[in-house]
Amino acid sequence: MSRPARVDGRRAIEEAAKREAEAFRPNARPMMIAFGVNGLIAALCLGVPYFRGQQLAEHSLRAFASFASCAIGGKAEASLGLALPPAERSQFAEKVLHGEASWPQECAAPLHALMPEEAIFLWPSVKGAGADVRAAAGLVERELLALESARKHGVTRVPERPLLAIGKLRAALTLLARAANVSDSLDEPAVRFDDKLNAIEPSRLPIMAGETAALDLWLRNGGVEAYALDGRGLSWLALDDGKIDRTRVKRSALLRGTIRTPEPYGVLAMAEERCKTDELRCLRRATGIAPIARDALFAGDQENPLTPQWLGSHPIGRFDRSVRVDALSIELLALANSHGSITLRRFARTTEPNAERGGEDGAGPRPSAATDEWPLAVEHEASRPLAAMFVAGRSGQDVAVARATEHGVQALLLDPRDATQEPLDLGTVNGQTPFVTACRDSQGGEGALARSWLAFGSESELSLVRVDSSIDAATVAPLTRAALSIDAPINATDPARDHVLVRCTGATTATLVLTKQDELVALLCEDARCEQRTISRDADMFSAVLAQTSAGIDLVIALSRLSDPSIAVTTWRLGSAPPALRVIAGCWDPAAGMCGAPALAAEGSHVVLAARERGDLRVIESRDAGATWSPLSDMVAKTTTNLNAPMDQHRIRKGLDK
């Protein structure tokens, strides 16, 4: 065979082998089709549930903004954020207390709108998160229904449960957003509040004292100061120009209370309960008077911060009524004998307190002896009760006495230092349990006319008189008399718990009485014109001040009620009816916010209202005599739209960010 023939045969064999090999290779087109179909199925099974989950999550987040706008107020934002502004609690309280009658029922529609539908074709994580959102939304709906029912029956406290339920809903929405991968903007605000908010969030002042501590609150040059005395210590707090000063010192076993005349002093004496069981009723017990100064409290011995001057006498009654301190002397209304007679004793002030000076045997301090003593020239039977107190009067300090006689309770005003001066007879009322309380305000400078108002009475009747004092004489003007059933008019230890309260300024005086029937009755007088109003028929604890306005004097009253621990406020001017009581700031359930016993202080038209919340004071103020209220202006922080600003500042301080 020739060579060309062999070559052709080999080629034929190779071509035949190639054709046989190509017969076993798959077709490329069907393979591409198969890959395309599989990709489409994967996209449908994975991509559609993914994007559908994102769509559902975004819808729920946008709907939450609408729901939050309805539930707590504010304007809904277009972002997918879940953050709420810092004032959401106060805004929610404002809705609860003063919202429309249709609230919160009107929030049901946006709440239902944020619930993701029960879809099958979703990623399992998104489906589970959606179920959690529906469960949390159901919890919110139940709480809002309960709140709606409570508002129809008259809500007494702002419930915290709806806010806690909304917090759970936000947490569930966060998990849904993360499962759907739309969590980049969760820190953005869901709603924004206007610059001017109707709601008031009370300022918080840390006074560090027990809730039952005796509280003394006052204003000094526009700043707020307070003392709180509980069973374990004395707390002092001052707020001035945004700066808070505070301290707390251990309470001495004998520290009974504090007085301001006008500077503060601590009074150390035997407890009243011990005096009741003492054979001589503490007749021979000593009293310590110690000045309280800011610098001494901060720099002094925390175990024994007060260095008293000890006096050889024991005051009768409450110390703010029976102790008078000035730059040169200390005066006490004290028992003269075991039969109940009262005497006025004067002690000279010493520059070196005698707390460390021992007696001859070195046992304890040696009390100072009285330099002068004047028995009260008031005849009374030892078996009948007697009440007495200092009253700023004609020659500095007079003494008001209310005594039980066979004809009722008679009140007298006298100066024990002047034996030639006859006591002023203030009148007699029915009853056998005497009490007396007073208030004084001067017009003009030294030597100008000064007026004292005295309220005295018994368990069944009260009389209010005005004493016009001058250098030579005094006249008594009975103003009003009311038949009122009064229980415990003067508290033995805490002036804030008196059931009879007298406030005065200029020619105006106000007397408030809490009766046995829980009625709070107010008597407002200007010169000889008086009006009487019933402020509340369900009063529990109350406070009142007179505030000066450009139009006159307003009586500002704050009270809590037996059926409602929230603090309600009203103002009253002579010649008009007091407006309805209104709750300014919410009292929360559990107990927080403006609840319980109110404390008022005033300086001109500046009025401050405080309440206790555990170891803190919650405080609001009014610059227009109670017409409008706001948080303390010294503590109003600058607002910011960046809700992460505190964390940003923290990171800068730690050097984590520049």
C-alpha positions in Angstrom: 0.0 0.0 0.0 1.3 3.3 -0.9 2.1 6.0 1.7 -0.7 8.4 0.8 -3.2 5.5 1.2 -1.9 4.7 4.7 -2.2 8.4 5.7 -5.8 8.6 4.5 -6.7 5.5 6.3 -5.3 6.8 9.6 -7.2 10.0 9.2 -10.4 8.1 8.6 -9.8 6.1 11.8 -9.2 9.3 13.8 -12.3 11.0 12.5 -14.3 7.9 13.2 -12.9 7.9 16.8 -13.6 11.6 17.1 -17.2 11.2 16.0 -17.7 8.4 18.5 -16.2 10.6 21.4 -18.5 13.6 20.4 -21.5 11.3 20.7 -20.9 10.9 24.4 -20.6 14.8 25.2 -23.7 16.6 26.6 -25.4 19.3 24.6 -24.4 22.8 26.0 -27.7 24.4 25.3 -29.7 22.2 27.6 -27.1 22.7 30.3 -27.5 26.4 30.1 -31.2 26.1 30.3 -30.9 23.9 33.4 -28.6 26.4 35.1 -31.0 29.2 34.2 -34.0 27.4 35.6 -32.2 26.5 38.8 -31.0 30.1 39.3 -34.6 31.4 38.8 -35.9 28.9 41.3 -33.2 30.0 43.8 -34.1 33.6 43.3 -37.7 32.9 43.8 -37.2 30.8 46.9 -34.6 33.1 48.5 -34.8 36.5 47.0 -38.6 37.0 47.1 -38.9 36.1 50.9 -35.9 38.3 51.6 -37.2 41.4 49.8 -40.7 40.7 51.1 -39.4 40.6 54.6 -37.7 43.9 54.1 -40.9 45.4 52.7 -42.9 44.2 55.7 -40.3 45.4 58.2 -40.1 48.9 56.6 -43.9 49.1 56.6 -44.0 48.2 60.3 -41.3 50.7 61.2 -43.1 53.5 59.3 -46.4 52.5 61.0 -44.7 52.6 64.4 -43.9 56.3 63.8 -47.6 57.0 63.2 -48.6 54.9 66.3 -46.0 56.7 68.5 -47.2 60.1 67.3 -50.7 59.1 68.4 -49.7 57.5 71.7 -47.3 60.1 73.1 -47.7 63.0 70.7 -45.3 64.8 68.4 -44.8 64.7 64.7 -44.1 61.3 63.0 -40.8 61.2 61.1 -40.3 59.7 57.7 -37.2 57.7 58.8 -37.3 54.1 59.9 -36.2 55.0 63.4 -37.5 53.6 66.7 -35.9 56.1 69.1 -38.2 58.3 71.2 -37.3 61.8 72.5 -36.3 62.1 76.2 -39.6 63.8 77.1 -41.8 60.8 76.1 -42.8 60.1 79.7 -44.1 63.6 80.4 -45.8 63.7 77.0 -47.5 60.4 77.7 -48.6 61.8 81.1 -50.0 64.9 79.5 -52.1 62.6 77.2 -53.4 60.6 80.1 -54.3 63.6 82.2 -55.5 66.1 79.6 -55.8 64.3 76.3 -59.0 64.2 74.2 -61.8 61.9 75.1 -61.1 59.8 72.0 -57.6 59.0 73.2 -56.2 56.3 73.3 -58.9 54.5 71.3 -57.9 56.5 68.2 -54.4 54.8 68.4 -55.9 51.3 67.7 -55.8 51.8 63.9 -52.1 52.7 63.6 -51.3 50.0 66.1 -53.0 47.4 63.9 -51.3 48.8 60.8 -47.8 48.1 62.2 -48.5 44.4 62.7 -46.9 42.4 59.9 -49.2 40.0 58.2 -48.9 36.3 58.8 -47.2 35.3 55.5 -45.8 31.9 54.7 -43.3 32.7 52.0 -40.7 34.4 54.4 -37.4 33.6 55.9 -37.9 31.7 59.2 -36.1 34.4 61.2 -38.3 37.2 59.7 -41.5 35.0 60.3 -40.6 34.5 63.9 -39.8 38.1 64.5 -43.1 39.1 62.9 -45.0 36.8 65.3 -43.2 38.5 68.2 -44.2 41.9 66.9 -47.8 40.8 66.7 -47.7 39.5 70.2 -46.1 42.7 71.6 -48.7 44.8 69.7 -51.4 42.7 71.3 -50.0 43.5 74.7 -49.9 47.2 73.9 -53.5 47.1 72.8 -54.7 45.4 76.0 -52.9 48.1 78.1 -54.4 50.9 76.1 -57.9 49.4 76.5 -57.3 49.2 80.2 -56.2 52.8 80.2 -59.2 53.9 78.2 -61.5 52.3 80.7 -59.6 54.0 83.6 -59.9 57.4 81.9 -63.6 57.0 81.6 -63.9 56.3 85.3 -61.5 59.0 86.3 -57.8 58.0 86.2 -55.9 58.9 89.5 -52.4 57.9 88.4 -50.5 57.7 85.2 -49.9 54.0 84.6 -46.4 53.0 83.5 -47.5 49.6 82.1 -48.5 51.1 78.6 -45.0 52.6 78.3 -43.4 49.3 79.3 -45.5 47.5 76.7 -44.5 50.0 74.1 -40.9 49.3 75.1 -41.4 45.6 74.4 -43.0 46.5 71.0 -39.9 48.6 70.1 -37.7 45.7 71.1 -39.7 43.3 68.9 -39.6 45.7 66.0 -35.8 45.9 66.5 -35.5 42.2 66.1 -37.7 42.2 63.0 -35.6 45.0 61.5 -32.4 43.1 62.1 -33.8 39.9 60.7 -34.9 41.7 57.6 -31.5 43.6 57.4 -33.1 47.1 57.6 -31.6 48.1 60.9 -29.2 50.9 59.7 -31.5 53.8 60.8 -33.1 52.4 64.0 -31.4 55.1 66.1 -33.2 57.8 64.3 -36.2 59.4 66.1 -39.6 58.0 65.3 -41.3 61.3 66.4 -40.1 64.8 67.2 -41.6 67.2 69.6 -42.1 70.9 69.1 -39.9 73.3 71.0 -42.8 74.4 73.2 -44.2 71.4 75.0 -47.4 71.4 77.0 -46.2 68.5 79.2 -44.0 69.2 82.3 -41.3 66.8 83.5 -40.5 67.9 87.1 -36.9 68.6 87.8 -35.1 66.2 90.1 -33.2 67.5 93.1 -31.3 64.8 95.1 -31.9 65.7 98.7 -30.9 62.3 100.0 -33.5 61.8 102.7 -36.3 59.4 103.6 -39.7 60.0 102.1 -41.2 60.7 105.5 -38.6 63.3 106.5 -39.8 66.6 107.8 -39.2 69.0 104.9 -38.5 72.8 105.1 -38.5 74.5 101.7 -37.9 78.1 100.9 -36.7 80.6 98.3 -33.6 82.8 98.9 -32.8 85.4 96.2 -34.5 83.3 93.6 -32.7 80.1 94.5 -34.2 77.0 96.1 -33.1 75.7 99.5 -34.4 72.9 101.6 -33.7 71.0 104.8 -35.0 67.4 105.3 -34.7 65.7 108.7 -35.4 62.0 108.9 -34.6 59.4 111.6 -31.0 59.0 110.6 -29.7 62.3 109.4 -30.1 66.0 108.3 -29.9 66.8 104.6 -29.4 70.2 103.2 -29.8 71.1 99.5 -29.5 74.4 97.6 -30.0 75.2 93.9 -28.6 78.5 92.7 -27.9 79.5 89.1 -27.9 75.9 87.9 -25.5 74.7 90.6 -26.6 72.1 93.2 -24.9 72.1 96.6 -25.9 69.3 99.0 -24.7 67.5 102.0 -26.0 65.1 104.6 -24.8 64.7 108.2 -25.6 62.1 110.8 -28.5 63.0 113.1 -27.7 63.5 116.8 -29.9 61.4 119.1 -31.3 64.7 120.7 -31.8 66.6 117.4 -35.6 67.3 117.4 -35.9 69.7 114.5 -34.8 72.9 112.7 -36.1 76.4 112.9 -35.4 79.5 110.7 -35.5 83.0 112.4 -34.5 83.7 109.6 -31.2 81.9 109.8 -31.5 78.2 110.4 -30.8 76.6 113.8 -31.0 73.1 115.1 -32.9 72.4 118.3 -31.7 69.5 120.5 -34.0 68.4 123.3 -35.6 65.4 124.9 -38.2 63.7 122.7 -41.8 64.7 123.4 -42.8 61.0 124.0 -40.2 60.8 126.8 -41.4 64.1 128.3 -45.0 62.7 128.5 -43.7 59.8 130.7 -41.3 62.0 132.7 -42.5 62.8 136.2 -41.8 66.5 135.8 -42.6 66.6 132.1 -39.0 67.5 131.2 -39.2 70.5 133.5 -35.5 70.1 134.5 -34.2 69.1 131.0 -31.9 71.2 129.0 -32.2 72.4 125.4 -29.5 72.9 122.9 -29.5 75.6 120.2 -27.0 75.2 117.4 -26.6 77.4 114.3 -26.6 75.5 111.0 -24.2 76.9 108.4 -23.4 75.6 104.9 -19.6 75.8 105.4 -19.9 74.0 108.8 -22.0 71.2 107.3 -19.5 70.6 104.5 -16.3 70.9 106.5 -17.4 69.8 110.0 -17.4 66.5 111.7 -20.0 64.3 110.0 -20.6 62.4 113.2 -21.3 65.5 115.3 -21.7 68.5 112.9 -23.7 70.7 115.3 -22.1 72.5 118.3 -25.0 73.7 120.4 -25.3 76.2 123.3 -27.1 74.3 126.1 -29.8 76.1 128.0 -31.2 75.2 131.4 -34.8 74.9 130.2 -37.1 72.8 128.0 -39.5 74.5 125.5 -43.2 73.6 125.4 -44.8 72.5 122.2 -43.1 72.7 118.8 -39.9 74.5 118.5 -40.8 77.0 115.7 -43.6 78.2 118.1 -41.7 78.3 121.4 -38.1 79.2 120.5 -36.9 82.6 119.4 -33.3 83.4 118.5 -31.6 86.7 117.7 -28.1 88.0 117.7 -27.9 88.7 121.4 -30.3 86.3 123.1 -32.4 83.2 123.0 -35.9 83.1 124.4 -38.0 80.0 125.3 -41.6 79.5 126.3 -41.2 76.8 129.0 -43.0 75.1 131.8 -42.7 77.0 135.0 -43.9 74.1 137.2 -45.5 70.7 137.0 -49.0 72.2 137.2 -48.7 73.5 133.6 -47.9 77.2 134.2 -45.9 78.8 131.4 -43.0 81.2 131.7 -40.8 83.1 129.3 -37.1 82.7 129.9 -34.3 84.6 128.2 -30.7 83.4 127.8 -27.7 85.3 126.6 -26.0 84.2 123.4 -22.5 83.0 123.9 -19.7 83.1 121.4 -18.3 79.8 122.5 -21.0 77.1 122.7 -20.8 75.0 125.9 -21.2 71.6 124.3 -17.8 70.5 125.5 -17.7 72.1 128.9 -18.3 69.6 131.7 -19.8 70.1 135.1 -18.0 69.6 138.3 -18.1 65.8 137.9 -17.1 66.2 134.2 -20.4 64.5 133.1 -22.0 66.2 130.1 -22.4 69.8 129.2 -23.2 72.5 131.7 -26.3 74.4 130.6 -26.5 78.2 130.7 -28.8 79.7 133.3 -31.6 82.1 132.3 -30.7 85.8 132.6 -34.4 86.8 132.8 -37.7 85.1 133.5 -41.2 86.4 133.1 -44.2 84.2 134.1 -47.2 84.5 131.8 -49.9 86.4 133.7 -52.6 84.1 132.5 -54.9 82.4 135.0 -56.0 78.9 134.1 -56.9 75.6 135.7 -54.2 73.0 135.6 -56.7 70.4 134.5 -57.6 72.4 131.4 -55.4 72.5 128.2 -53.4 75.6 127.2 -51.6 76.5 124.0 -49.1 79.3 123.5 -46.7 80.6 120.8 -44.5 83.5 120.0 -46.0 86.2 117.8 -44.2 89.1 116.3 -45.8 92.0 118.0 -45.6 95.6 119.3 -42.2 95.4 121.1 -40.6 92.6 119.2 -42.1 89.3 120.3 -45.5 88.9 122.0 -47.0 85.7 123.2 -50.4 84.4 122.0 -52.2 82.1 124.4 -55.3 80.1 123.8 -56.8 78.6 127.0 -59.9 76.5 127.7 -62.4 78.1 130.1 -65.8 77.2 131.3 -67.2 79.5 128.6 -65.1 78.0 125.7 -61.7 78.8 124.3 -60.3 82.3 124.9 -57.3 83.8 123.2 -55.1 86.5 124.6 -52.1 88.4 123.3 -49.6 89.7 125.8 -46.0 90.9 126.4 -44.7 89.1 129.5 -41.9 91.6 129.8 -44.2 94.5 130.4 -46.2 93.9 133.6 -48.0 97.2 133.2 -49.6 96.3 129.9 -52.9 94.5 130.0 -53.3 91.4 127.8 -55.3 91.9 124.6 -58.5 89.8 124.6 -58.8 88.3 121.1 -62.2 86.7 121.7 -63.8 83.5 122.8 -65.1 80.5 120.7 -67.0 77.4 121.6 -65.1 74.2 122.5 -62.6 72.9 125.0 -59.5 72.0 123.0 -57.5 75.2 122.4 -55.1 76.0 119.6 -53.6 79.2 118.2 -51.4 80.0 115.2 -50.3 83.3 113.7 -48.7 85.1 110.8 -47.2 88.6 110.6 -46.3 90.9 107.8 -45.0 94.5 108.1 -45.7 97.4 105.8 -43.0 99.9 105.3 -39.8 100.3 107.3 -39.0 100.4 110.9 -41.8 102.0 113.0 -44.4 101.6 110.3 -47.7 99.9 110.9 -47.4 96.1 111.4 -50.2 93.7 111.3 -50.5 90.3 112.9 -53.1 87.8 112.0 -54.0 85.1 114.6 -56.2 82.1 114.0 -57.4 80.4 117.2 -60.1 78.1 118.1 -61.1 74.6 119.3 -62.2 71.3 117.9 -65.5 72.9 116.7 -64.9 76.5 115.8 -62.3 78.9 114.4 -61.8 82.6 114.7 -59.5 84.9 112.7 -58.5 88.3 114.1 -56.2 91.0 113.0 -54.0 92.9 115.4 -52.9 96.4 114.2 -49.8 97.3 116.1 -48.1 100.6 116.6 -45.5 101.9 119.1 -48.1 102.9 121.7 -51.2 100.9 121.2 -52.8 97.9 119.5 -56.3 97.3 118.2 -58.0 94.0 117.6 -60.2 93.5 114.6 -62.2 90.3 114.4 -62.3 89.3 110.7 -64.3 86.1 110.5 -65.6 83.2 112.5 -66.4 79.8 111.2 -68.0 76.7 112.7 -65.6 74.0 111.5 -64.9 70.5 112.9 -61.1 70.4 113.2 -58.9 67.4 114.2 -55.3 67.9 115.3 -55.0 71.5 114.1 -51.3 71.8 115.1 -49.0 68.9 114.5 -46.6 68.1 117.4 -43.4 67.8 115.3 -43.9 68.9 111.6 -45.4 72.3 110.5 -46.1 70.8 107.1 -48.7 68.5 108.6 -50.7 71.2 110.4 -54.4 71.2 109.7 -54.7 74.9 110.2 -52.4 77.2 108.2 -52.1 81.0 108.1 -50.3 82.9 105.4 -50.1 86.7 105.1 -48.5 89.4 103.0 -49.3 93.1 102.8 -52.9 93.6 103.8 -54.0 90.1 102.7 -54.2 86.9 104.8 -55.3 83.4 104.0 -56.3 80.7 106.5 -56.7 77.1 105.4 -58.4 74.5 107.5 -58.6 70.7 106.9 -61.7 69.5 108.7 -62.5 66.1 110.2 -64.7 65.5 107.1 -61.7 65.9 104.9 -62.9 69.2 103.5 -60.2 71.8 102.8 -61.7 75.2 103.6 -60.0 78.5 102.7 -60.6 81.9 104.3 -59.2 84.8 102.3 -59.2 88.3 103.8 -58.0 91.7 102.8 -58.3 94.3 105.5 -61.9 93.7 106.8 -63.3 91.9 103.8 -63.3 88.1 104.0 -64.5 85.3 101.8 -64.8 81.6 102.5 -64.6 78.7 99.9 -64.4 75.0 100.1 -61.4 74.0 97.9 -61.8 70.2 98.1 -64.1 67.7 99.8 -61.6 64.9 99.6 -58.3 66.5 100.8 -55.5 64.6 102.4 -52.4 66.8 102.6 -52.0 70.4 101.5 -49.8 73.5 101.3 -50.5 77.1 100.5 -48.6 80.4 99.8 -49.6 84.0 98.9 -47.9 85.3 95.7 -47.6 88.9 94.5 -48.7 89.8 91.0 -49.1 93.0 89.2 -52.9 92.7 89.6 -52.9 91.9 93.3 -52.3 88.9 95.7 -53.1 85.4 94.7 -53.5 82.4 97.0 -51.8 79.4 95.5 -53.0 76.0 96.9 -51.6 72.6 96.3 -53.1 69.4 97.7 -53.3 65.7 97.4 -56.6 63.8 97.9 -57.6 60.7 99.7 -58.8 59.1 96.4 -56.0 60.6 94.3 -52.4 60.9 95.4 -51.5 63.2 92.5 -50.9 66.8 93.4 -53.6 69.3 92.2 -53.1 73.0 92.2 -55.5 76.0 92.1 -55.2 79.8 92.6 -57.7 82.1 94.2 -58.0 85.9 94.3 -60.4 87.8 96.5 -63.6 88.6 94.7 -63.5 85.6 92.4 -64.3 81.9 92.6 -61.3 79.5 92.8 -60.8 77.7 89.5 -61.1 73.9 89.4 -58.2 71.9 90.7 -55.8 70.8 88.0 -53.0 68.3 88.0 -49.9 70.0 86.6 -47.5 67.0 86.4 -48.3 63.3 86.5 -48.2 61.0 89.5 -47.1 57.6 88.2 -48.1 54.1 89.2 -45.9 52.7 90.6 -45.4 55.8 92.8 -43.2 58.3 91.1 -43.4 61.9 90.0 -45.6 64.5 91.7 -47.3 62.5 94.4 -48.2 62.7 98.0 -47.5 65.7 100.4 -46.9 69.0 98.5 -44.6 71.7 99.6 -44.9 75.3 98.4 -42.6 78.3 98.7 -43.0 81.7 97.3 -41.0 84.9 96.8 -42.9 87.6 95.0 -44.6 86.0 92.0 -42.0 83.2 92.0 -43.7 80.0 93.3 -42.0 76.6 93.7 -43.9 73.3 94.2 -42.1 70.2 95.4 -43.0 66.6 96.1 -41.0 63.7 97.5 -39.9 60.7 95.3 -37.9 58.3 97.5 -34.6 60.1 98.2 -35.3 63.0 95.8 -37.4 66.1 95.4 -39.4 66.5 92.2 -39.9 70.3 91.6 -41.7 72.6 89.3 -42.0 76.4 89.4 -44.2 79.2 88.3 -43.0 82.7 87.5 -46.5 84.2 87.3 -48.0 83.2 90.7 -49.3 79.8 89.6 -50.8 80.7 86.3 -48.3 78.6 84.3 -45.8 76.0 85.4 -42.6 74.6 84.1 -39.5 72.7 85.2 -36.9 74.6 87.2 -35.4 77.1 84.8 -32.0 76.7 86.5 -32.0 73.0 85.4 -33.5 73.2 81.9 -30.9 71.5 79.6 -30.2 72.7 76.1 -32.2 70.6 73.7 -30.5 68.6 70.9 -31.8 66.7 67.9 -29.0 64.2 68.3 -30.3 61.5 70.6 -26.9 59.9 70.8 -25.3 63.1 72.1 -24.6 61.8 75.7 -22.8 58.7 74.3 -20.9 60.9 71.8 -19.7 63.1 74.6 -18.7 60.0 76.6 -16.7 58.6 73.8 -14.9 62.0 73.3 -14.0 62.2 77.1 -12.6 58.6 76.9 -10.5 59.5 73.9 -12.4 57.0 71.7 -13.4 59.7 69.2 -11.9 63.1 68.4 
